[in-house]
Amino acid sequence: MTIRSSRDIKRFNHLISETDAAYHEMALKLGLSDSAMQILYTICSGGDGRSCLLKDICHLTGLSKQTIHSAIRKLEQCEILRLEMVGGKQKRVLLTEKGCRLATHTAIKIIEAENRIFDGWPKEDVETYLNLTRRYLEDFRREIRKLDQI
């Protein structure tokens, strides 16, 4: 049986792969692993910019819990962040002073670059891009649910 991806899907998948590779290259240039960068990025991009709930890191990064816990242990050992219990079972991930300095030179640089890109686009283009990306994701998730019915 031969099924070929459409030209558009090949192009789409290539763009996603190249975007992932660009983020990987940025993390390497800034001296961090992908998972460490994603954790710092998530902390910096939400809330107070110095902390967030561990469950939010799991949800927002798409990384496995095992990968997140391993990266957090390494970052704790390097005194970049620390964990604290809040509200019983929840854990908050907090940047230390050393972590804040590191984040300023790494994750914050990425956030600023992303903001410059979207700020340079017409608002309508940003909205169109985000709406179509959301729509694709919703449709793809619907296709995944269909597999459960087989």
C-alpha positions as a printed NumPy array, in Angstrom:
array([[  0.   ,   0.   ,   0.   ],
       [  1.383,   3.373,  -0.985],
       [  0.118,   6.607,   0.477],
       [  2.062,   9.762,  -0.113],
       [  1.898,  12.941,   1.879],
       [  0.562,  15.845,  -0.093],
       [  3.013,  18.518,  -1.184],
       [  1.444,  20.917,   1.319],
       [  1.769,  18.473,   4.232],
       [  5.412,  17.825,   3.33 ],
       [  6.023,  21.575,   3.293],
       [  4.142,  22.027,   6.591],
       [  6.089,  19.211,   8.305],
       [  9.353,  20.598,   6.967],
       [  8.565,  24.055,   8.363],
       [  7.709,  22.601,  11.784],
       [ 10.949,  20.587,  11.792],
       [ 12.993,  23.61 ,  10.752],
       [ 11.329,  25.749,  13.431],
       [ 12.133,  23.109,  16.068],
       [ 15.722,  22.993,  14.777],
       [ 15.992,  26.782,  15.028],
       [ 14.863,  26.706,  18.683],
       [ 17.34 ,  23.886,  19.323],
       [ 20.126,  25.933,  17.711],
       [ 19.195,  28.948,  19.855],
       [ 19.277,  26.845,  23.043],
       [ 22.689,  25.43 ,  22.127],
       [ 24.08 ,  28.893,  21.323],
       [ 22.885,  30.041,  24.734],
       [ 24.48 ,  27.027,  26.433],
       [ 21.367,  25.135,  27.508],
       [ 19.682,  21.843,  26.719],
       [ 16.325,  22.022,  24.986],
       [ 14.477,  20.891,  28.105],
       [ 16.265,  23.366,  30.391],
       [ 15.516,  26.155,  27.926],
       [ 11.851,  25.193,  27.728],
       [ 11.564,  25.185,  31.512],
       [ 13.227,  28.592,  31.864],
       [ 11.154,  29.926,  28.966],
       [  7.905,  28.731,  30.549],
       [  8.771,  30.282,  33.898],
       [  9.756,  33.596,  32.298],
       [  6.822,  33.87 ,  29.922],
       [  4.049,  33.496,  32.454],
       [  2.845,  34.878,  35.737],
       [  5.417,  36.867,  37.645],
       [  8.294,  35.79 ,  35.376],
       [ 10.145,  34.204,  38.301],
       [  8.009,  31.18 ,  39.121],
       [  5.219,  28.933,  37.936],
       [  3.504,  25.732,  38.928],
       [  5.199,  22.481,  37.963],
       [  1.933,  21.254,  36.401],
       [  1.954,  24.324,  34.115],
       [  5.45 ,  23.467,  32.901],
       [  4.238,  19.939,  32.118],
       [  1.18 ,  21.262,  30.288],
       [  2.795,  24.132,  28.383],
       [  6.02 ,  22.472,  27.226],
       [  4.639,  19.174,  25.986],
       [  7.688,  17.479,  27.508],
       [  7.277,  14.182,  29.341],
       [  7.117,  14.338,  33.136],
       [ 10.284,  12.252,  33.297],
       [ 12.184,  14.732,  31.075],
       [ 10.918,  17.685,  33.1  ],
       [ 11.82 ,  16.121,  36.441],
       [ 15.277,  15.166,  35.201],
       [ 15.939,  18.687,  33.857],
       [ 14.609,  20.28 ,  37.048],
       [ 16.887,  18.108,  39.196],
       [ 19.889,  19.259,  37.145],
       [ 18.801,  22.895,  37.366],
       [ 18.333,  22.523,  41.13 ],
       [ 21.835,  21.056,  41.473],
       [ 23.203,  24.079,  39.579],
       [ 21.218,  26.373,  41.916],
       [ 19.22 ,  27.796,  38.993],
       [ 15.835,  27.012,  40.517],
       [ 14.182,  25.479,  43.518],
       [ 10.886,  23.772,  44.239],
       [  8.442,  24.653,  46.975],
       [  5.173,  23.04 ,  47.974],
       [  2.049,  25.154,  47.662],
       [ -1.496,  24.281,  48.588],
       [ -0.781,  20.729,  49.689],
       [  0.194,  18.698,  46.625],
       [  1.192,  21.343,  44.095],
       [  4.79 ,  22.339,  43.528],
       [  5.958,  25.769,  42.449],
       [  9.184,  26.114,  40.471],
       [ 11.055,  29.291,  41.431],
       [ 14.11 ,  30.85 ,  39.855],
       [ 16.933,  31.638,  42.245],
       [ 18.939,  34.86 ,  41.841],
       [ 21.429,  32.871,  39.784],
       [ 18.506,  31.499,  37.765],
       [ 17.149,  34.993,  37.133],
       [ 20.533,  36.088,  35.808],
       [ 20.707,  33.02 ,  33.56 ],
       [ 17.144,  33.527,  32.324],
       [ 17.924,  37.144,  31.435],
       [ 20.676,  35.955,  29.105],
       [ 18.776,  32.982,  27.662],
       [ 14.989,  32.566,  27.787],
       [ 14.295,  36.305,  27.918],
       [ 16.377,  36.768,  24.745],
       [ 14.193,  34.229,  22.941],
       [ 10.977,  35.849,  24.179],
       [ 12.227,  39.247,  23.035],
       [ 13.137,  37.837,  19.602],
       [  9.696,  36.238,  19.236],
       [  8.009,  39.485,  20.267],
       [ 10.044,  41.435,  17.696],
       [  8.954,  39.018,  14.977],
       [  5.237,  39.264,  15.752],
       [  5.516,  43.017,  16.357],
       [  6.947,  43.319,  12.831],
       [  3.964,  41.555,  11.258],
       [  0.633,  43.227,  10.56 ],
       [ -1.857,  42.367,  13.33 ],
       [ -4.129,  40.665,  10.781],
       [ -1.29 ,  38.328,   9.752],
       [ -0.594,  37.397,  13.369],
       [ -4.288,  36.673,  13.968],
       [ -4.572,  34.656,  10.755],
       [ -1.443,  32.638,  11.567],
       [ -2.577,  31.902,  15.126],
       [ -6.147,  31.065,  14.105],
       [ -5.022,  28.684,  11.366],
       [ -2.466,  27.022,  13.651],
       [ -5.136,  26.544,  16.341],
       [ -7.557,  25.196,  13.73 ],
       [ -4.991,  22.7  ,  12.419],
       [ -4.249,  21.521,  15.973],
       [ -7.939,  21.07 ,  16.779],
       [ -8.539,  19.167,  13.533],
       [ -5.474,  16.989,  14.101],
       [ -6.628,  16.168,  17.652],
       [-10.025,  15.222,  16.206],
       [ -8.247,  12.828,  13.819],
       [ -6.337,  11.337,  16.758],
       [ -9.613,  10.685,  18.605],
       [-10.892,   8.842,  15.525],
       [ -8.001,   6.389,  15.908],
       [ -9.302,   5.506,  19.362],
       [-12.559,   4.357,  17.762],
       [-10.864,   1.836,  15.458]])
